Amino acid sequence: MKKIAAAVVLSFAPLAAARPGGTPASGTPSASPPRFEKLAEGVWAFVRRDPPGLMVDGNCLVIVNDEDVVVVDAPEASRDVLAELRKITAKPVRYVVHTHWHDDHIAGDHVWREAFPGVELVGQTSMRAYLPVTGAANRRQMIEGAPKFAASLKKLVSEGKSPAGGELTPEEERGYESDFALIDRYMEEVPKAPLILPTLTIDESLVLHRGDRTIEIRHLGRGHTSADLVVWLPKERILAAGDLVGWPIPLVGRDQSHVGDWGATLAKLRALHPATIVPGHGPVMHDDVQAARMEELFDSIKRQVAAAVAKGEDLEKTRREVDLAAFRTRFAGDSKHLGFIFDRYVKGPAVESAFRDATGAPAAPGGEAK
């Protein structure tokens, strides 16, 4: 599902789309159409370029092999991806691999199945239990809530008011205008999209040999969800990371993410020494700076939460004790917009996620649903 943070009416995960590198963008680009980028021979990335906001659609990786095609993730914009793919090859799509179970990575499954009836839909084993129950419920919640959220946000924007307080900045306005367009696209595509279960599931790993190309699908551990998969091309050293890596703010959910494990999972990801990382959201990265920054963030949260739990602190006292001010600056800089997203999407949910992992406590009702 789309990520929903409880802090802003019915608010959505920050869109991770800015410039790559070691520091946050100082400004927010205007909305631009997705870019189909060639990463290596036969390897392409369909990259969203929306300005940071509260609504997302996912990136997609396309791997054209000797006789067929492997697609990584099926975003809502899958028809656009398919149209771009048709320009470079007539080969059939044999596999669609899902990096996890949220709608911005699976809602386009029916597009690929309609175009290629024999396609295998690949997911981590837990997806088959999640999708028919929690996944279906969260999709209904999103379909019901998105128009109400958009109306509330449009009212604020029309009045020049910021959800973060005070006057609306140009950066916020661009982000929220992008949100409105993405919500419209979601409501156009997803309510009519069937929820399709994976036809091929993976516990830990699967290696595909497609002609001369080796494609490794790995479950490195929990992080963004329990079902995170990465797709690794060892020859090209290209990694599709899903939402284990995102830009500019990590996508954290208190009831589905596992901050207690996320840092260790990112350490395994970085140990592959990828030359290119395609994140779930954001620009293609040619270093592991953002992954390293996220690893440090989650490791710090885990340590701070563990210390509070060892003293017998409850969740609310733990929230007050965890200090993320330095990380907020590193991820958001002086941006009011990104700082607001960090507070709502990391400072609150990530601490609760780590607390839940440390204590086994269930998520509180009414929290983030994805």
C-alpha positions as YAML, in Angstrom:
chain: A
units: angstrom
residues:
- id: 1
  name: MET
  ca: [0.00, 0.00, 0.00]
- id: 2
  name: LYS
  ca: [0.84, 3.64, -0.11]
- id: 3
  name: LYS
  ca: [2.46, 4.70, 3.12]
- id: 4
  name: ILE
  ca: [0.12, 6.53, 5.47]
- id: 5
  name: ALA
  ca: [1.49, 8.55, 8.39]
- id: 6
  name: ALA
  ca: [-1.12, 9.42, 11.02]
- id: 7
  name: ALA
  ca: [0.28, 12.88, 11.67]
- id: 8
  name: VAL
  ca: [-1.37, 14.91, 8.91]
- id: 9
  name: VAL
  ca: [-5.09, 14.20, 8.56]
- id: 10
  name: LEU
  ca: [-4.44, 10.99, 6.59]
- id: 11
  name: SER
  ca: [-0.97, 11.68, 5.28]
- id: 12
  name: PHE
  ca: [1.28, 9.70, 3.01]
- id: 13
  name: ALA
  ca: [4.95, 8.77, 2.97]
- id: 14
  name: PRO
  ca: [7.43, 11.35, 1.78]
- id: 15
  name: LEU
  ca: [8.31, 11.09, -1.85]
- id: 16
  name: ALA
  ca: [11.99, 10.30, -2.13]
- id: 17
  name: ALA
  ca: [12.95, 12.16, -5.27]
- id: 18
  name: ALA
  ca: [15.72, 14.72, -5.21]
- id: 19
  name: ARG
  ca: [19.33, 14.81, -6.33]
- id: 20
  name: PRO
  ca: [21.81, 12.03, -5.54]
- id: 21
  name: GLY
  ca: [24.99, 12.45, -3.55]
- id: 22
  name: GLY
  ca: [25.98, 13.12, 0.03]
- id: 23
  name: THR
  ca: [23.85, 16.13, 0.99]
- id: 24
  name: PRO
  ca: [20.14, 17.00, 0.73]
- id: 25
  name: ALA
  ca: [19.01, 19.17, -2.15]
- id: 26
  name: SER
  ca: [18.80, 22.82, -1.22]
- id: 27
  name: GLY
  ca: [15.71, 23.33, -3.34]
- id: 28
  name: THR
  ca: [12.89, 21.24, -4.76]
- id: 29
  name: PRO
  ca: [12.74, 20.65, -8.52]
- id: 30
  name: SER
  ca: [9.54, 21.19, -10.42]
- id: 31
  name: ALA
  ca: [7.62, 18.06, -11.30]
- id: 32
  name: SER
  ca: [9.19, 16.28, -14.26]
- id: 33
  name: PRO
  ca: [8.10, 13.18, -16.18]
- id: 34
  name: PRO
  ca: [9.77, 9.90, -15.21]
- id: 35
  name: ARG
  ca: [13.08, 9.16, -16.90]
- id: 36
  name: PHE
  ca: [13.99, 5.87, -18.58]
- id: 37
  name: GLU
  ca: [17.72, 5.62, -17.86]
- id: 38
  name: LYS
  ca: [20.10, 3.09, -19.40]
- id: 39
  name: LEU
  ca: [22.39, 1.74, -16.66]
- id: 40
  name: ALA
  ca: [24.23, -1.00, -18.57]
- id: 41
  name: GLU
  ca: [23.76, -3.08, -21.69]
- id: 42
  name: GLY
  ca: [20.17, -4.30, -21.50]
- id: 43
  name: VAL
  ca: [19.53, -2.76, -18.06]
- id: 44
  name: TRP
  ca: [17.22, 0.22, -17.71]
- id: 45
  name: ALA
  ca: [15.70, 2.13, -14.78]
- id: 46
  name: PHE
  ca: [12.32, 3.85, -14.91]
- id: 47
  name: VAL
  ca: [12.91, 6.64, -12.39]
- id: 48
  name: ARG
  ca: [10.27, 8.92, -10.88]
- id: 49
  name: ARG
  ca: [11.23, 12.60, -10.71]
- id: 50
  name: ASP
  ca: [8.35, 14.07, -8.72]
- id: 51
  name: PRO
  ca: [9.31, 16.71, -6.14]
- id: 52
  name: PRO
  ca: [9.33, 15.54, -2.50]
- id: 53
  name: GLY
  ca: [5.86, 15.35, -1.07]
- id: 54
  name: LEU
  ca: [3.57, 13.03, 0.85]
- id: 55
  name: MET
  ca: [2.51, 10.75, -2.01]
- id: 56
  name: VAL
  ca: [4.67, 8.29, -3.94]
- id: 57
  name: ASP
  ca: [4.84, 5.94, -6.87]
- id: 58
  name: GLY
  ca: [7.79, 3.61, -7.23]
- id: 59
  name: ASN
  ca: [10.81, 3.26, -9.46]
- id: 60
  name: CYS
  ca: [11.16, 0.22, -11.69]
- id: 61
  name: LEU
  ca: [14.13, -1.74, -13.10]
- id: 62
  name: VAL
  ca: [13.98, -3.49, -16.48]
- id: 63
  name: ILE
  ca: [16.49, -6.21, -17.41]
- id: 64
  name: VAL
  ca: [16.46, -7.24, -21.08]
- id: 65
  name: ASN
  ca: [18.07, -10.66, -21.53]
- id: 66
  name: ASP
  ca: [18.85, -12.84, -24.55]
- id: 67
  name: GLU
  ca: [15.33, -14.21, -24.87]
- id: 68
  name: ASP
  ca: [13.17, -12.48, -22.27]
- id: 69
  name: VAL
  ca: [12.81, -9.60, -19.80]
- id: 70
  name: VAL
  ca: [12.84, -9.39, -16.00]
- id: 71
  name: VAL
  ca: [11.04, -6.43, -14.44]
- id: 72
  name: VAL
  ca: [11.63, -5.32, -10.86]
- id: 73
  name: ASP
  ca: [8.51, -3.81, -9.26]
- id: 74
  name: ALA
  ca: [5.14, -3.00, -10.77]
- id: 75
  name: PRO
  ca: [4.23, 0.60, -9.85]
- id: 76
  name: GLU
  ca: [0.94, 2.27, -10.63]
- id: 77
  name: ALA
  ca: [2.62, 3.73, -13.72]
- id: 78
  name: SER
  ca: [3.32, 0.25, -15.13]
- id: 79
  name: ARG
  ca: [1.53, 1.07, -18.38]
- id: 80
  name: ASP
  ca: [4.05, 3.86, -18.89]
- id: 81
  name: VAL
  ca: [6.90, 1.46, -18.14]
- id: 82
  name: LEU
  ca: [5.50, -1.06, -20.61]
- id: 83
  name: ALA
  ca: [5.22, 1.62, -23.30]
- id: 84
  name: GLU
  ca: [8.89, 2.53, -22.80]
- id: 85
  name: LEU
  ca: [9.89, -1.13, -22.81]
- id: 86
  name: ARG
  ca: [8.12, -1.67, -26.15]
- id: 87
  name: LYS
  ca: [10.40, 1.00, -27.65]
- id: 88
  name: ILE
  ca: [13.55, -1.02, -26.89]
- id: 89
  name: THR
  ca: [12.48, -4.67, -27.23]
- id: 90
  name: ALA
  ca: [9.71, -6.98, -28.35]
- id: 91
  name: LYS
  ca: [10.90, -9.77, -26.02]
- id: 92
  name: PRO
  ca: [8.35, -11.13, -23.54]
- id: 93
  name: VAL
  ca: [8.46, -10.32, -19.83]
- id: 94
  name: ARG
  ca: [9.10, -13.61, -18.01]
- id: 95
  name: TYR
  ca: [9.34, -12.42, -14.38]
- id: 96
  name: VAL
  ca: [8.10, -9.44, -12.37]
- id: 97
  name: VAL
  ca: [9.96, -9.31, -9.04]
- id: 98
  name: HIS
  ca: [8.49, -7.33, -6.13]
- id: 99
  name: THR
  ca: [10.85, -5.71, -3.66]
- id: 100
  name: HIS
  ca: [7.97, -5.71, -1.13]
- id: 101
  name: TRP
  ca: [4.20, -5.67, -0.87]
- id: 102
  name: HIS
  ca: [3.09, -2.01, -0.99]
- id: 103
  name: ASP
  ca: [0.79, -0.75, -3.74]
- id: 104
  name: ASP
  ca: [3.37, 1.57, -5.30]
- id: 105
  name: HIS
  ca: [5.38, -1.59, -6.06]
- id: 106
  name: ILE
  ca: [2.61, -4.11, -6.93]
- id: 107
  name: ALA
  ca: [-0.46, -2.21, -8.21]
- id: 108
  name: GLY
  ca: [0.62, -2.66, -11.83]
- id: 109
  name: ASP
  ca: [0.78, -6.45, -11.71]
- id: 110
  name: HIS
  ca: [-2.35, -6.80, -13.82]
- id: 111
  name: VAL
  ca: [-0.75, -4.70, -16.58]
- id: 112
  name: TRP
  ca: [2.10, -7.20, -16.93]
- id: 113
  name: ARG
  ca: [-0.20, -10.22, -16.65]
- id: 114
  name: GLU
  ca: [-2.53, -8.87, -19.34]
- id: 115
  name: ALA
  ca: [0.40, -8.19, -21.69]
- id: 116
  name: PHE
  ca: [2.25, -11.42, -20.86]
- id: 117
  name: PRO
  ca: [-0.18, -14.10, -19.57]
- id: 118
  name: GLY
  ca: [2.63, -16.51, -18.64]
- id: 119
  name: VAL
  ca: [4.54, -14.03, -16.48]
- id: 120
  name: GLU
  ca: [5.73, -15.20, -13.05]
- id: 121
  name: LEU
  ca: [5.03, -12.74, -10.21]
- id: 122
  name: VAL
  ca: [7.81, -13.11, -7.65]
- id: 123
  name: GLY
  ca: [7.66, -12.10, -3.99]
- id: 124
  name: GLN
  ca: [9.00, -12.98, -0.57]
- id: 125
  name: THR
  ca: [7.08, -15.85, 1.00]
- id: 126
  name: SER
  ca: [5.23, -13.72, 3.56]
- id: 127
  name: MET
  ca: [3.52, -11.73, 0.78]
- id: 128
  name: ARG
  ca: [1.01, -14.51, 0.14]
- id: 129
  name: ALA
  ca: [-0.28, -14.28, 3.71]
- id: 130
  name: TYR
  ca: [-0.12, -10.48, 3.91]
- id: 131
  name: LEU
  ca: [-1.86, -9.41, 0.70]
- id: 132
  name: PRO
  ca: [-5.31, -11.03, 1.01]
- id: 133
  name: VAL
  ca: [-5.84, -9.78, 4.58]
- id: 134
  name: THR
  ca: [-3.83, -6.77, 5.72]
- id: 135
  name: GLY
  ca: [-2.91, -5.71, 2.21]
- id: 136
  name: ALA
  ca: [-6.53, -5.77, 1.03]
- id: 137
  name: ALA
  ca: [-7.71, -3.88, 4.12]
- id: 138
  name: ASN
  ca: [-5.06, -1.21, 3.70]
- id: 139
  name: ARG
  ca: [-5.88, -0.78, 0.03]
- id: 140
  name: ARG
  ca: [-9.53, -0.21, 0.96]
- id: 141
  name: GLN
  ca: [-8.46, 2.33, 3.58]
- id: 142
  name: MET
  ca: [-6.34, 4.15, 1.02]
- id: 143
  name: ILE
  ca: [-9.10, 4.23, -1.61]
- id: 144
  name: GLU
  ca: [-11.55, 5.60, 0.95]
- id: 145
  name: GLY
  ca: [-9.14, 8.03, 2.57]
- id: 146
  name: ALA
  ca: [-7.13, 9.48, -0.32]
- id: 147
  name: PRO
  ca: [-9.86, 11.80, -1.70]
- id: 148
  name: LYS
  ca: [-10.61, 13.12, 1.80]
- id: 149
  name: PHE
  ca: [-6.94, 13.72, 2.44]
- id: 150
  name: ALA
  ca: [-6.54, 15.49, -0.91]
- id: 151
  name: ALA
  ca: [-9.51, 17.77, -0.20]
- id: 152
  name: SER
  ca: [-8.14, 18.73, 3.24]
- id: 153
  name: LEU
  ca: [-4.68, 19.38, 1.87]
- id: 154
  name: LYS
  ca: [-5.99, 21.37, -1.09]
- id: 155
  name: LYS
  ca: [-7.88, 23.62, 1.31]
- id: 156
  name: LEU
  ca: [-4.70, 24.33, 3.29]
- id: 157
  name: VAL
  ca: [-2.70, 24.99, 0.14]
- id: 158
  name: SER
  ca: [-5.36, 27.28, -1.32]
- id: 159
  name: GLU
  ca: [-5.20, 29.31, 1.89]
- id: 160
  name: GLY
  ca: [-1.41, 29.46, 1.77]
- id: 161
  name: LYS
  ca: [-1.10, 27.46, 4.99]
- id: 162
  name: SER
  ca: [1.51, 24.83, 5.72]
- id: 163
  name: PRO
  ca: [0.71, 21.50, 7.44]
- id: 164
  name: ALA
  ca: [3.97, 22.14, 9.32]
- id: 165
  name: GLY
  ca: [2.61, 25.45, 10.61]
- id: 166
  name: GLY
  ca: [2.92, 28.99, 9.34]
- id: 167
  name: GLU
  ca: [2.87, 30.08, 5.73]
- id: 168
  name: LEU
  ca: [3.25, 27.64, 2.86]
- id: 169
  name: THR
  ca: [6.71, 27.72, 1.26]
- id: 170
  name: PRO
  ca: [7.27, 27.36, -2.51]
- id: 171
  name: GLU
  ca: [8.98, 24.00, -1.84]
- id: 172
  name: GLU
  ca: [5.93, 22.74, 0.03]
- id: 173
  name: GLU
  ca: [3.55, 24.03, -2.62]
- id: 174
  name: ARG
  ca: [5.40, 22.16, -5.38]
- id: 175
  name: GLY
  ca: [5.40, 18.99, -3.30]
- id: 176
  name: TYR
  ca: [1.72, 19.13, -2.50]
- id: 177
  name: GLU
  ca: [0.73, 19.95, -6.09]
- id: 178
  name: SER
  ca: [2.62, 16.78, -7.06]
- id: 179
  name: ASP
  ca: [0.70, 14.90, -4.37]
- id: 180
  name: PHE
  ca: [-2.61, 15.93, -5.91]
- id: 181
  name: ALA
  ca: [-1.56, 14.58, -9.31]
- id: 182
  name: LEU
  ca: [-0.30, 11.33, -7.78]
- id: 183
  name: ILE
  ca: [-3.50, 10.86, -5.80]
- id: 184
  name: ASP
  ca: [-5.52, 11.37, -8.98]
- id: 185
  name: ARG
  ca: [-3.39, 8.72, -10.69]
- id: 186
  name: TYR
  ca: [-3.79, 6.35, -7.76]
- id: 187
  name: MET
  ca: [-7.58, 6.72, -7.80]
- id: 188
  name: GLU
  ca: [-7.61, 6.20, -11.56]
- id: 189
  name: GLU
  ca: [-5.49, 3.04, -11.50]
- id: 190
  name: VAL
  ca: [-5.76, 1.18, -8.22]
- id: 191
  name: PRO
  ca: [-9.49, 0.78, -7.43]
- id: 192
  name: LYS
  ca: [-9.91, -1.25, -10.62]
- id: 193
  name: ALA
  ca: [-6.66, -3.20, -10.19]
- id: 194
  name: PRO
  ca: [-7.03, -6.77, -8.86]
- id: 195
  name: LEU
  ca: [-4.87, -7.79, -5.92]
- id: 196
  name: ILE
  ca: [-2.77, -10.63, -7.36]
- id: 197
  name: LEU
  ca: [-0.80, -13.07, -5.24]
- id: 198
  name: PRO
  ca: [2.78, -14.00, -6.18]
- id: 199
  name: THR
  ca: [3.04, -17.12, -8.32]
- id: 200
  name: LEU
  ca: [6.62, -17.75, -7.20]
- id: 201
  name: THR
  ca: [7.80, -17.11, -3.63]
- id: 202
  name: ILE
  ca: [11.27, -16.87, -2.11]
- id: 203
  name: ASP
  ca: [12.37, -17.47, 1.47]
- id: 204
  name: GLU
  ca: [16.00, -16.39, 1.20]
- id: 205
  name: SER
  ca: [17.29, -16.38, -2.38]
- id: 206
  name: LEU
  ca: [16.75, -17.34, -5.99]
- id: 207
  name: VAL
  ca: [19.26, -17.14, -8.83]
- id: 208
  name: LEU
  ca: [18.03, -16.69, -12.40]
- id: 209
  name: HIS
  ca: [20.35, -17.56, -15.28]
- id: 210
  name: ARG
  ca: [19.06, -15.80, -18.38]
- id: 211
  name: GLY
  ca: [21.55, -16.48, -21.17]
- id: 212
  name: ASP
  ca: [24.85, -14.88, -20.12]
- id: 213
  name: ARG
  ca: [23.22, -12.84, -17.38]
- id: 214
  name: THR
  ca: [22.99, -13.83, -13.71]
- id: 215
  name: ILE
  ca: [20.22, -12.24, -11.64]
- id: 216
  name: GLU
  ca: [20.25, -12.83, -7.89]
- id: 217
  name: ILE
  ca: [17.08, -12.19, -5.88]
- id: 218
  name: ARG
  ca: [17.87, -12.01, -2.18]
- id: 219
  name: HIS
  ca: [16.06, -11.52, 1.11]
- id: 220
  name: LEU
  ca: [18.85, -9.86, 3.11]
- id: 221
  name: GLY
  ca: [16.66, -9.34, 6.17]
- id: 222
  name: ARG
  ca: [13.83, -7.21, 7.46]
- id: 223
  name: GLY
  ca: [13.79, -3.44, 7.20]
- id: 224
  name: HIS
  ca: [11.09, -1.46, 5.43]
- id: 225
  name: THR
  ca: [8.87, -4.58, 5.69]
- id: 226
  name: SER
  ca: [9.26, -8.26, 6.50]
- id: 227
  name: ALA
  ca: [9.10, -9.03, 2.77]
- id: 228
  name: ASP
  ca: [11.98, -6.91, 1.47]
- id: 229
  name: LEU
  ca: [13.82, -8.34, -1.52]
- id: 230
  name: VAL
  ca: [16.76, -6.91, -3.45]
- id: 231
  name: VAL
  ca: [17.71, -7.76, -7.01]
- id: 232
  name: TRP
  ca: [21.46, -7.96, -7.62]
- id: 233
  name: LEU
  ca: [23.29, -8.12, -10.93]
- id: 234
  name: PRO
  ca: [26.80, -9.25, -9.89]
- id: 235
  name: LYS
  ca: [28.44, -8.73, -13.28]
- id: 236
  name: GLU
  ca: [27.07, -5.21, -13.73]
- id: 237
  name: ARG
  ca: [27.18, -4.49, -9.96]
- id: 238
  name: ILE
  ca: [23.71, -2.98, -10.13]
- id: 239
  name: LEU
  ca: [21.35, -3.36, -7.16]
- id: 240
  name: ALA
  ca: [17.60, -2.72, -7.04]
- id: 241
  name: ALA
  ca: [17.08, -1.98, -3.35]
- id: 242
  name: GLY
  ca: [13.36, -1.30, -3.10]
- id: 243
  name: ASP
  ca: [12.45, 0.83, -0.09]
- id: 244
  name: LEU
  ca: [15.36, -0.47, 1.95]
- id: 245
  name: VAL
  ca: [17.00, 2.62, 0.44]
- id: 246
  name: GLY
  ca: [15.10, 5.83, -0.29]
- id: 247
  name: TRP
  ca: [15.72, 9.53, -0.84]
- id: 248
  name: PRO
  ca: [15.65, 12.05, 0.73]
- id: 249
  name: ILE
  ca: [13.89, 10.75, 3.87]
- id: 250
  name: PRO
  ca: [13.67, 7.02, 4.77]
- id: 251
  name: LEU
  ca: [10.21, 5.51, 4.47]
- id: 252
  name: VAL
  ca: [9.54, 4.09, 7.92]
- id: 253
  name: GLY
  ca: [6.34, 2.54, 9.21]
- id: 254
  name: ARG
  ca: [5.85, 1.77, 12.84]
- id: 255
  name: ASP
  ca: [3.57, -1.22, 12.31]
- id: 256
  name: GLN
  ca: [5.34, -2.81, 9.31]
- id: 257
  name: SER
  ca: [8.96, -1.68, 9.39]
- id: 258
  name: HIS
  ca: [11.62, -3.32, 11.54]
- id: 259
  name: VAL
  ca: [14.07, -0.63, 12.58]
- id: 260
  name: GLY
  ca: [15.66, -3.09, 14.97]
- id: 261
  name: ASP
  ca: [16.85, -5.10, 11.95]
- id: 262
  name: TRP
  ca: [17.10, -2.44, 9.26]
- id: 263
  name: GLY
  ca: [20.66, -1.29, 9.98]
- id: 264
  name: ALA
  ca: [22.00, -4.86, 9.83]
- id: 265
  name: THR
  ca: [20.12, -5.47, 6.57]
- id: 266
  name: LEU
  ca: [21.65, -2.35, 5.06]
- id: 267
  name: ALA
  ca: [25.10, -3.52, 6.18]
- id: 268
  name: LYS
  ca: [24.57, -6.71, 4.15]
- id: 269
  name: LEU
  ca: [23.36, -4.64, 1.20]
- id: 270
  name: ARG
  ca: [26.44, -2.40, 1.33]
- id: 271
  name: ALA
  ca: [28.73, -5.45, 1.67]
- id: 272
  name: LEU
  ca: [27.82, -6.32, -1.92]
- id: 273
  name: HIS
  ca: [29.69, -3.13, -2.93]
- id: 274
  name: PRO
  ca: [27.20, -2.08, -5.60]
- id: 275
  name: ALA
  ca: [28.39, 0.44, -8.16]
- id: 276
  name: THR
  ca: [24.81, 1.51, -8.84]
- id: 277
  name: ILE
  ca: [21.79, 1.47, -6.53]
- id: 278
  name: VAL
  ca: [18.25, 1.89, -7.81]
- id: 279
  name: PRO
  ca: [16.23, 2.91, -4.73]
- id: 280
  name: GLY
  ca: [12.51, 2.38, -4.35]
- id: 281
  name: HIS
  ca: [12.08, 6.15, -4.58]
- id: 282
  name: GLY
  ca: [14.56, 8.77, -5.65]
- id: 283
  name: PRO
  ca: [17.34, 9.10, -8.21]
- id: 284
  name: VAL
  ca: [19.71, 6.37, -9.28]
- id: 285
  name: MET
  ca: [22.68, 6.41, -6.90]
- id: 286
  name: HIS
  ca: [26.29, 5.74, -7.87]
- id: 287
  name: ASP
  ca: [27.59, 5.38, -4.32]
- id: 288
  name: ASP
  ca: [26.29, 4.01, -1.03]
- id: 289
  name: VAL
  ca: [26.26, 7.34, 0.82]
- id: 290
  name: GLN
  ca: [22.51, 7.35, 1.43]
- id: 291
  name: ALA
  ca: [22.46, 3.67, 2.42]
- id: 292
  name: ALA
  ca: [25.31, 4.29, 4.87]
- id: 293
  name: ARG
  ca: [23.53, 7.32, 6.31]
- id: 294
  name: MET
  ca: [20.37, 5.28, 6.78]
- id: 295
  name: GLU
  ca: [22.31, 2.43, 8.39]
- id: 296
  name: GLU
  ca: [23.83, 4.84, 10.90]
- id: 297
  name: LEU
  ca: [20.42, 6.37, 11.64]
- id: 298
  name: PHE
  ca: [18.73, 3.06, 12.33]
- id: 299
  name: ASP
  ca: [21.63, 1.69, 14.35]
- id: 300
  name: SER
  ca: [21.53, 4.81, 16.51]
- id: 301
  name: ILE
  ca: [17.79, 4.53, 17.04]
- id: 302
  name: LYS
  ca: [18.15, 0.86, 17.94]
- id: 303
  name: ARG
  ca: [20.89, 1.60, 20.50]
- id: 304
  name: GLN
  ca: [19.04, 4.52, 22.06]
- id: 305
  name: VAL
  ca: [15.78, 2.60, 22.30]
- id: 306
  name: ALA
  ca: [17.54, -0.44, 23.77]
- id: 307
  name: ALA
  ca: [19.07, 1.77, 26.47]
- id: 308
  name: ALA
  ca: [15.67, 3.20, 27.36]
- id: 309
  name: VAL
  ca: [14.04, -0.23, 27.41]
- id: 310
  name: ALA
  ca: [16.81, -1.53, 29.69]
- id: 311
  name: LYS
  ca: [15.84, 1.17, 32.19]
- id: 312
  name: GLY
  ca: [12.22, 0.04, 32.03]
- id: 313
  name: GLU
  ca: [10.97, 3.09, 30.12]
- id: 314
  name: ASP
  ca: [7.62, 2.93, 28.33]
- id: 315
  name: LEU
  ca: [7.15, 4.09, 24.74]
- id: 316
  name: GLU
  ca: [6.36, 7.70, 25.55]
- id: 317
  name: LYS
  ca: [9.40, 8.11, 27.82]
- id: 318
  name: THR
  ca: [11.51, 6.38, 25.19]
- id: 319
  name: ARG
  ca: [10.34, 8.88, 22.56]
- id: 320
  name: ARG
  ca: [11.46, 11.75, 24.78]
- id: 321
  name: GLU
  ca: [14.87, 10.20, 25.41]
- id: 322
  name: VAL
  ca: [15.80, 9.38, 21.81]
- id: 323
  name: ASP
  ca: [17.73, 12.30, 20.29]
- id: 324
  name: LEU
  ca: [17.64, 12.50, 16.49]
- id: 325
  name: ALA
  ca: [18.41, 16.21, 16.05]
- id: 326
  name: ALA
  ca: [21.73, 15.63, 14.28]
- id: 327
  name: PHE
  ca: [20.18, 13.09, 11.91]
- id: 328
  name: ARG
  ca: [17.29, 15.46, 11.16]
- id: 329
  name: THR
  ca: [19.83, 18.03, 9.99]
- id: 330
  name: ARG
  ca: [21.73, 15.46, 7.93]
- id: 331
  name: PHE
  ca: [18.62, 14.27, 6.11]
- id: 332
  name: ALA
  ca: [16.56, 17.47, 5.91]
- id: 333
  name: GLY
  ca: [19.12, 20.27, 6.05]
- id: 334
  name: ASP
  ca: [17.34, 23.56, 6.65]
- id: 335
  name: SER
  ca: [14.28, 22.57, 4.60]
- id: 336
  name: LYS
  ca: [11.04, 23.13, 6.53]
- id: 337
  name: HIS
  ca: [9.30, 20.66, 4.23]
- id: 338
  name: LEU
  ca: [11.81, 17.82, 4.63]
- id: 339
  name: GLY
  ca: [12.12, 18.51, 8.35]
- id: 340
  name: PHE
  ca: [8.36, 18.11, 8.73]
- id: 341
  name: ILE
  ca: [8.51, 14.82, 6.83]
- id: 342
  name: PHE
  ca: [11.42, 13.60, 8.96]
- id: 343
  name: ASP
  ca: [9.57, 14.40, 12.19]
- id: 344
  name: ARG
  ca: [6.42, 12.61, 11.07]
- id: 345
  name: TYR
  ca: [8.04, 9.71, 9.26]
- id: 346
  name: VAL
  ca: [11.21, 8.96, 11.20]
- id: 347
  name: LYS
  ca: [11.21, 10.60, 14.61]
- id: 348
  name: GLY
  ca: [7.86, 9.08, 15.57]
- id: 349
  name: PRO
  ca: [7.40, 5.84, 13.62]
- id: 350
  name: ALA
  ca: [11.03, 4.70, 13.67]
- id: 351
  name: VAL
  ca: [11.28, 4.99, 17.44]
- id: 352
  name: GLU
  ca: [8.06, 3.05, 17.87]
- id: 353
  name: SER
  ca: [9.20, 0.41, 15.38]
- id: 354
  name: ALA
  ca: [12.48, -0.07, 17.27]
- id: 355
  name: PHE
  ca: [10.61, -0.16, 20.58]
- id: 356
  name: ARG
  ca: [8.28, -2.83, 19.21]
- id: 357
  name: ASP
  ca: [11.22, -4.86, 17.93]
- id: 358
  name: ALA
  ca: [12.99, -4.56, 21.29]
- id: 359
  name: THR
  ca: [9.99, -5.43, 23.46]
- id: 360
  name: GLY
  ca: [7.64, -7.45, 21.25]
- id: 361
  name: ALA
  ca: [4.89, -4.89, 21.94]
- id: 362
  name: PRO
  ca: [2.15, -4.69, 19.30]
- id: 363
  name: ALA
  ca: [1.65, -1.54, 17.25]
- id: 364
  name: ALA
  ca: [-0.88, 0.88, 18.69]
- id: 365
  name: PRO
  ca: [-4.24, 1.12, 16.88]
- id: 366
  name: GLY
  ca: [-4.80, 3.97, 14.50]
- id: 367
  name: GLY
  ca: [-1.17, 4.26, 13.51]
- id: 368
  name: GLU
  ca: [0.51, 4.01, 10.20]
- id: 369
  name: ALA
  ca: [-1.02, 1.57, 7.78]
- id: 370
  name: LYS
  ca: [0.62, 0.66, 4.53]
...
